[in-house]
């Protein structure tokens, strides 16, 4: 089940691509994750469509700068809502199914949860909370289900003018031990590992950042 909020065209394109590989394997669900009342329905609709729920991947996220002295309530609600509040309540809604099926949760966090990004105070705080939520969920769901997180580094450049400067991008690349940015597949493979090949791993955060967090 693929969730989208407003990117219907992109979601349908992904659905078509994946259904070409395995017929009728992908369905779509539209929802605003900040509307908490819709989250239990997302779980029940998924179970009705596929018969069960084994994995929840919390990867929806807002990302934009918030400088101290200029932070407003709307920015707080958006960044905390998408990066922390929605994952908590969606995990809560999914927990009975995940425990029943010995499933798992994978949260997409950020290396800046541990090493905050300057001028992104609320975002970094939200991701730090999501790391803590991951570890707390591991305690709450065990022993029936697991919860882990993946912390990407430089994978895709944000669509933000602050990141368009070539020197700034090169500085970030130079901070990595592998001297390059990663690929979306690097994240996907790590998530797949935690879902399918890590039955004795829970409460952990795996950084996929080319070693950048070692140098920060």
C-alpha positions in Angstrom: 0.0 0.0 0.0 1.5 3.3 -1.1 0.4 6.4 0.7 0.4 9.9 -0.9 -1.1 13.2 0.1 -1.2 15.4 -3.0 1.3 13.7 -5.5 -1.4 11.6 -7.2 0.3 11.5 -10.6 3.6 10.4 -9.2 1.9 7.7 -7.0 0.0 6.3 -9.9 3.2 6.2 -12.0 4.9 4.2 -9.3 1.9 1.9 -8.9 1.9 1.2 -12.6 5.7 0.5 -12.6 5.5 -1.9 -9.7 2.3 -3.6 -11.0 4.2 -4.3 -14.3 6.7 -6.3 -12.2 4.0 -8.1 -10.1 0.4 -7.8 -11.2 -2.0 -6.3 -8.7 0.6 -6.1 -6.0 0.3 -2.4 -5.3 -2.6 -0.2 -4.2 -2.8 3.5 -3.3 -4.2 5.4 -0.4 -4.6 9.1 -0.2 -4.5 10.9 3.2 -3.2 13.9 5.1 -1.1 12.4 7.8 -1.6 15.5 10.0 -5.3 14.5 10.2 -4.9 11.9 12.9 -8.5 10.7 12.6 -7.7 9.1 9.2 -4.8 7.0 10.3 -6.7 4.0 11.7 -8.7 3.9 8.4 -5.4 3.6 6.5 -4.5 0.5 8.5 -8.0 -1.1 8.1 -8.1 -0.3 4.4 -4.7 -1.9 3.9 -5.8 -5.0 5.8 -9.0 -5.2 3.8 -7.1 -4.9 0.5 -4.3 -7.4 1.3 -5.6 -9.5 4.1 -2.8 -8.5 6.6 -0.3 -5.9 7.5 3.4 -7.0 8.2 5.5 -3.8 7.7 5.0 -0.1 8.3 7.6 2.3 6.8 7.3 5.8 8.2 9.1 7.9 5.5 6.8 10.9 5.0 8.6 14.1 5.9 8.6 17.9 5.7 12.0 19.5 5.4 12.7 23.3 5.5 14.8 25.7 7.5 13.7 27.3 10.8 16.1 29.8 12.3 15.9 30.6 16.0 14.0 33.8 16.5 11.9 33.3 13.5 10.1 30.0 14.3 6.3 30.1 14.1 3.7 27.7 15.3 2.8 26.7 11.7 6.3 25.5 11.0 6.4 23.6 14.3 3.1 21.9 13.6 4.2 20.9 10.1 7.7 19.6 10.9 6.8 17.9 14.2 3.6 16.7 12.7 5.0 14.9 9.7 8.3 13.8 11.2 7.2 12.7 14.7 3.5 13.0 15.5 2.2 11.1 12.4 4.7 8.2 12.8 3.7 7.8 16.4 -0.1 7.6 15.8 0.3 5.6 12.6 2.5 3.1 14.5 -0.1 3.0 17.3 -2.9 2.2 14.8 -0.8 -0.5 13.1 0.6 -2.1 16.3 -2.1 -4.7 16.8 -1.7 -6.1 13.3 2.1 -5.9 13.4 2.2 -7.8 16.7 -0.3 -10.3 15.4 1.9 -11.0 12.3 5.3 -10.6 14.0 6.0 -7.7 11.8 8.1 -4.6 12.0 8.3 -0.8 11.7 11.1 1.0 9.9 11.3 4.7 10.5 13.3 7.0 8.2 15.2 9.4 10.4 18.3 11.5 9.6 21.9 11.6 10.6 21.1 15.1 11.8 18.9 13.6 14.6 22.2 13.1 16.4 24.2 16.0 14.9 21.7 18.8 14.4 21.8 20.8 11.2 22.3 24.5 11.6 19.2 26.6 10.8 17.0 23.5 10.8 16.2 23.5 14.5 12.7 22.1 14.4 13.5 19.5 11.8 16.5 18.3 13.7 14.5 18.2 16.9 11.7 16.2 15.2 14.1 13.6 13.8 15.7 13.3 17.2 12.3 12.6 18.6 11.8 10.0 15.9 15.0 8.2 17.0 13.7 8.1 20.5 10.3 6.9 19.3 11.9 4.1 17.4 13.7 2.8 20.5 10.5 3.2 22.6 8.4 1.4 20.0 10.9 -1.5 20.1 10.3 -1.8 23.8 6.5 -1.5 23.5 6.2 -4.0 20.5 8.6 -6.7 21.7 8.7 -9.6 21.8 6.1 -9.9 19.0 7.3 -7.2 16.6 10.3 -5.1 15.9 11.1 -1.4 15.3 14.2 0.1 13.7 15.3 3.2 11.8 17.4 4.1 8.9 19.3 7.4 9.0 20.2 8.7 5.5 23.0 11.1 4.8 23.4 12.9 1.4 21.3 10.8 -0.9 19.2 13.3 -2.9 19.8 17.1 -2.8 16.8 19.0 -1.3 14.7 21.1 -3.6 15.8 24.2 -1.8 17.8 27.2 -3.0 20.0 26.8 0.1 21.4 23.6 -1.3 21.9 24.7 -4.9 25.4 26.1 -4.4 28.0 23.8 -5.8 30.6 24.6 -3.2 28.1 23.7 -0.4 27.4 20.4 -2.0 31.0 19.6 -2.5 31.7 20.5 1.2 29.1 17.9 2.2 30.5 15.3 -0.2 34.0 15.9 1.2 32.7 15.2 4.7 31.9 11.6 3.6 34.5 8.9 3.9 33.5 7.5 0.5 33.7 11.0 -1.2 30.3 10.7 -3.0 26.6 11.0 -2.4 24.5 7.9 -2.1 21.6 6.6 -4.1 18.0 6.0 -3.2 18.6 2.2 -3.7 21.1 2.4 -0.8 18.2 3.3 1.5 15.8 0.8 0.0 18.3 -2.1 0.4 18.9 -1.2 4.0 15.1 -1.0 4.7 14.7 -4.4 2.9 17.4 -5.9 5.1 15.7 -4.7 8.3 12.4 -6.0 7.1 13.4 -9.4 5.7 16.8 -10.4 7.0 17.2 -9.0 10.5 14.9 -11.0 12.8 17.2 -10.4 15.8 17.6 -6.6 15.3 15.3 -4.1 17.0 15.6 -0.7 18.5 18.5 0.2 16.3 19.4 3.1 13.9 21.5 2.3 10.8 23.3 5.3 9.3 23.5 5.1 5.5 25.7 8.2 4.9 29.0 7.1 3.3 30.6 7.6 6.7 29.7 11.3 6.9 28.5 11.0 10.5 31.9 9.8 11.6 33.4 13.1 10.3 30.8 15.5 11.7 
